[in-house]
Amino acid sequence: MKKALLAILLASVILISPFCPPYVKAAGHGRMILDVGTQWDQYLSRPSVVHVGSQFMMWYTGDSQSDGSGIENIGLAISQDGTTWTKYVYNPVLTVGSSGTWDSDSVNDPWVIWDGAQYQMWYTGWSLNGQLAQIGYATSPDGTHWVKFGGNPVLTPSVHRTLDTADDQWVSRPTVITGNGLLVMYYAGRASDTGTSTVLIATSRDGTSWSKSSSRPTIPVGTWDSGHYVGSVNVINSTFLMLYWSKTGNDNFRIGYASSADGINWDPNPSNPIITSGSGSWDKAGVAWAMMISVGNNFYVYYVGLDNTKTNTARIGLAILALSK
């Protein structure tokens, strides 16, 4: 299954950069580009940025509590250059479902792509007092008005059968790449036996009917990263490129990069971590939730910075990384 499905993707994926193989070098720490609000978005996380024409659009998670413990909804910010952002006046653009539904507690972790005709979003919906996470789907003609799929959720936990069932407790944090009509989703599965999260893969032709793959991405652990949380996956000239965040012990979260020829077996960059905590208070306590897009000869990396206050309020920042051969 691994070779058949991912070979199709590699043969037909949309190329986003002329450089191959890709390497990144950090040009200093990033800067904060989106600040918290006072009501529904007092804590920000998981930016997902799409660049179409002359406009950049960012969907992000907003939490109603400054420590990230409240109800989450999804908002939108807009930019003309990818660096200066304005929040959409009618935020949030995707909200929790009605009482008793699968996403009635929170909606978060948006991942958005533009397919040439509409925007497609996959996101995590929470229910049962935050005990169950599943993945849903929504579409929009303009990125502001979203319609949830009537058959949601589109990816659900597996039925527990063996000690090796990695996602029988919940599924969350979707990241989707596409090529030739095939969609590949990297997602986090949580196992009820161990309470640990694993990076898993599912594939789809239409974005709503997903088949889970038996292949599991393998990312070697280094001295700074005890486990991996996937921020984004891109494909550049038939090379997979992943940004992830991790830490060891009581260290702050940091951001690393890995490349892969097949989307399964990953080679971490020897220069990892490529983005670390900054000197400013807004990201002094850690950096996470990194995703990137290609802009000219650079990668624009959008990520979450944790401040050093007791509540660890989170904001969104930008680091510009230079592509080099």
C-alpha positions as a printed Julia matrix, in Angstrom:
325×3 Matrix{Float64}:
   0.0    0.0    0.0
   2.81   2.4    0.86
   4.56   2.14  -2.5
   1.41   2.21  -4.61
  -0.25   5.19  -2.97
   2.77   7.38  -2.37
   4.27   6.61  -5.77
   1.17   8.12  -7.36
   1.57  11.22  -5.24
   5.26  11.61  -5.99
   4.68  11.23  -9.73
   2.11  13.98  -9.92
   2.39  16.34  -6.97
   2.23  20.08  -7.62
   5.79  21.44  -7.41
   6.2   24.55  -5.28
   9.9   25.35  -5.56
  12.7   25.11  -8.15
  15.22  23.92  -5.56
  16.1   20.25  -5.11
  17.06  18.9   -2.68
  15.75  21.46  -0.19
  17.67  22.7    2.8
  16.82  25.5    5.16
  18.92  27.84   7.23
  17.37  30.08   9.83
  17.86  33.82   9.35
  17.55  34.65  13.03
  14.46  34.28  15.17
  11.03  35.19  13.92
   8.76  38.02  14.92
   5.22  38.1   16.17
   2.67  38.81  13.42
  -0.69  37.97  15.01
  -1.58  38.91  18.54
  -4.27  37.57  20.84
  -7.71  39.12  21.1
  -9.87  39.83  24.12
 -12.77  37.42  23.62
 -12.87  34.24  21.52
  -9.12  34.25  20.59
  -7.19  34.97  23.78
  -4.81  32.1   22.93
  -3.73  31.34  19.34
  -2.51  28.11  17.77
  -2.15  26.05  14.57
  -1.82  28.55  11.7
  -2.61  27.26   8.2
  -1.62  29.66   5.41
  -2.6   29.56   1.72
  -1.15  31.93  -0.89
  -3.46  32.39  -3.91
  -2.69  35.14  -6.4
  -1.72  38.3   -4.52
  -3.47  37.34  -1.29
  -2.35  35.35   1.73
  -5.0   33.84   4.0
  -4.34  32.35   7.42
  -6.77  30.19   9.35
  -5.93  29.68  12.99
  -7.31  28.31  16.24
  -8.52  30.78  18.84
  -9.18  29.82  22.44
 -11.57  31.74  24.68
  -9.16  31.5   27.63
  -5.67  33.03  27.76
  -4.18  29.77  29.07
  -5.65  27.66  26.28
  -8.21  25.91  28.49
 -11.43  27.3   26.98
 -13.65  26.76  23.96
 -11.82  26.83  20.63
 -13.07  28.13  17.28
 -11.34  28.87  13.99
 -10.6   32.36  12.73
  -9.12  34.01   9.64
  -6.47  36.68   9.02
  -5.62  38.23   5.63
  -2.39  39.68   4.22
  -1.12  41.09   0.95
   2.53  40.26   1.57
   2.53  37.36   4.04
   4.1   39.48   6.78
   1.51  42.08   7.81
  -1.8   40.55   8.83
  -5.31  41.8    9.61
  -7.89  39.69  11.37
 -11.15  39.13   9.51
 -13.8   41.39  10.98
 -16.46  38.67  11.2
 -14.35  36.06  13.03
 -14.61  33.27  13.89
 -15.31  31.69  10.5
 -15.83  28.1   11.74
 -17.47  27.48  15.09
 -18.42  24.6   17.36
 -21.43  22.47  16.54
 -24.67  22.39  18.47
 -24.97  20.59  21.79
 -24.54  16.84  21.51
 -22.85  16.86  18.11
 -19.39  15.45  17.35
 -17.72  18.91  17.43
 -19.77  20.59  20.14
 -16.89  21.24  22.58
 -14.24  22.79  20.31
 -13.06  23.0   16.72
  -9.33  23.47  16.14
  -6.27  22.38  14.13
  -7.45  23.75  10.74
  -5.6   22.63   7.61
  -6.67  24.39   4.41
  -5.84  23.9    0.72
  -7.06  25.66  -2.43
  -7.98  23.19  -5.18
  -8.5   25.79  -7.91
 -12.25  26.01  -7.37
 -12.79  26.12  -3.62
 -11.06  26.08  -0.27
 -11.07  22.78   1.57
 -10.53  22.51   5.31
  -9.87  19.53   7.53
 -10.06  20.2   11.25
 -10.35  18.52  14.64
 -13.7   18.44  16.4
 -13.97  17.68  20.13
 -16.89  16.27  22.12
 -17.67  14.33  25.3
 -16.16  17.06  27.5
 -12.92  17.01  25.53
 -12.5   13.24  25.69
 -13.11  12.47  22.01
 -11.36  14.05  19.02
 -12.31  13.32  15.41
 -11.49  14.94  12.07
 -14.05  16.83  10.0
 -14.24  18.53   6.61
 -15.64  21.84   5.37
 -15.59  23.79   2.1
 -15.74  27.46   1.17
 -15.8   29.43  -2.09
 -13.97  32.41  -0.56
 -12.29  31.24   2.64
 -14.7   33.16   4.85
 -18.04  31.35   4.48
 -17.66  27.69   5.37
 -20.07  24.79   5.03
 -19.41  21.71   7.15
 -19.7   18.37   5.36
 -22.99  16.66   6.17
 -21.28  13.32   6.7
 -18.81  14.55   9.33
 -16.65  13.34  10.92
 -14.61  12.02   7.98
 -11.9   10.31  10.05
 -12.71   8.57  13.32
 -10.81   6.48  15.86
 -10.21   2.83  15.0
 -12.0    0.05  16.83
  -9.66  -1.28  19.49
  -8.54  -4.8   18.61
  -4.88  -5.21  19.54
  -2.2   -3.55  21.61
  -0.89  -2.12  18.33
  -4.01  -0.05  17.61
  -2.49   3.42  17.54
  -5.59   5.6   17.14
  -8.46   3.96  19.01
  -8.8    6.83  21.53
  -8.85   9.79  19.18
  -7.58  11.27  15.89
  -6.52  14.9   15.45
  -4.16  17.47  13.85
  -4.69  16.77  10.11
  -2.12  17.87   7.52
  -3.1   17.19   3.89
  -1.04  17.19   0.68
  -2.38  16.51  -2.79
  -1.45  15.41  -6.31
  -3.36  13.95  -9.28
  -6.58  13.76  -7.32
  -5.01  11.78  -4.47
  -5.03  13.3   -0.99
  -2.61  12.11   1.68
  -3.3   13.06   5.31
  -0.76  12.96   8.09
  -2.57  12.94  11.41
  -2.02  12.26  15.11
  -3.54   9.09  16.52
  -3.78   8.5   20.25
  -3.8    4.97  21.68
  -5.94   4.11  24.68
  -3.43   1.49  25.93
  -0.46   3.81  26.19
  -1.96   7.3   26.05
   0.72   8.24  23.52
   0.33   9.91  20.13
   1.68   8.5   16.86
   2.01  10.1   13.43
  -0.21   8.14  11.03
  -1.32   8.35   7.38
  -4.66   8.12   5.56
  -5.47   8.57   1.85
  -8.54   9.78  -0.04
  -9.76  10.61  -3.54
 -12.48  13.08  -2.53
 -11.44  14.46   0.86
 -14.34  12.84   2.68
 -13.79   9.07   2.35
 -10.48   8.13   3.91
  -8.55   4.85   4.07
  -6.01   4.44   6.83
  -2.58   3.23   5.77
  -0.63   0.54   7.61
   2.58   2.5    6.91
   3.74   4.69   9.77
   6.15   7.6    9.29
   9.47   7.03  11.04
  11.4   10.04  12.34
  14.62   9.2   14.23
  14.81  10.77  17.68
  17.74  13.09  18.37
  19.2   14.7   21.46
  16.63  17.5   21.55
  13.45  15.69  20.44
  11.89  12.88  22.45
   8.74  12.73  20.29
   7.35  14.47  17.23
   4.33  16.65  16.52
   3.87  17.26  12.8
   3.3   20.87  11.81
   3.27  20.58   8.02
   4.33  18.41   5.1
   5.24  19.79   1.68
   6.54  18.13  -1.46
   9.28  19.87  -3.42
  10.51  18.27  -6.65
   9.6   14.77  -5.44
  11.13  15.3   -2.01
   8.93  15.36   1.06
   9.68  18.12   3.57
   8.3   18.08   7.13
   8.33  20.66   9.89
   7.71  19.36  13.39
   8.12  20.46  16.97
   9.43  18.59  19.97
  11.35  18.79  23.24
  13.05  16.65  25.87
  12.34  16.76  29.59
  11.58  20.25  30.83
  13.1   21.98  27.8
  11.08  24.42  25.72
   9.46  23.19  22.52
  11.65  23.76  19.46
  11.07  23.31  15.73
  12.9   20.86  13.49
  12.92  19.86   9.86
  13.21  16.48   8.1
  13.2   15.28   4.49
  12.06  12.04   2.91
  12.04  10.32  -0.48
   8.85   8.33   0.19
   6.92  10.22   2.87
   7.48   7.36   5.33
  11.17   7.24   6.22
  12.44  10.63   7.34
  15.94  12.07   7.71
  16.22  14.91  10.25
  18.28  17.96   9.3
  21.64  17.76  11.11
  21.26  21.47  11.94
  18.09  20.85  13.97
  16.42  22.52  15.71
  16.07  25.25  13.1
  13.82  27.57  15.14
  14.16  27.98  18.89
  12.79  30.23  21.62
  13.42  33.91  21.03
  14.65  36.63  23.33
  11.34  38.52  23.28
   8.68  37.65  25.83
   6.15  36.54  23.2
   8.06  33.34  22.27
  10.54  32.99  25.12
   8.85  29.91  26.58
   8.87  27.78  23.41
   7.94  27.55  19.73
   5.58  25.03  18.11
   2.92  24.45  15.43
   5.19  25.32  12.5
   3.96  25.27   8.9
   5.5   26.77   5.8
   4.86  27.98   2.28
   7.3   28.86  -0.49
   7.53  32.57  -1.36
  10.15  33.44  -3.96
  13.52  32.15  -2.79
  12.4   31.77   0.81
  10.27  29.63   3.04
   7.81  31.62   5.13
   7.44  29.61   8.32
   4.43  30.44  10.47
   4.54  29.13  14.0
   3.2   29.57  17.52
   5.27  31.28  20.19
   4.63  30.78  23.91
   5.3   33.71  26.18
   7.0   33.52  29.55
   4.06  34.5   31.72
   2.39  32.14  34.15
  -0.47  31.53  31.72
   1.82  30.93  28.72
  -0.33  32.86  26.29
   0.32  31.81  22.67
   0.67  34.06  19.61
   1.61  33.5   15.96
   4.96  34.45  14.49
   6.87  34.33  11.22
  10.42  33.22  10.49
  11.83  33.58   7.0
  14.17  30.74   6.06
  16.4   30.88   3.0
  16.31  28.06   0.47
  19.73  26.89  -0.64
  21.08  24.06  -2.75
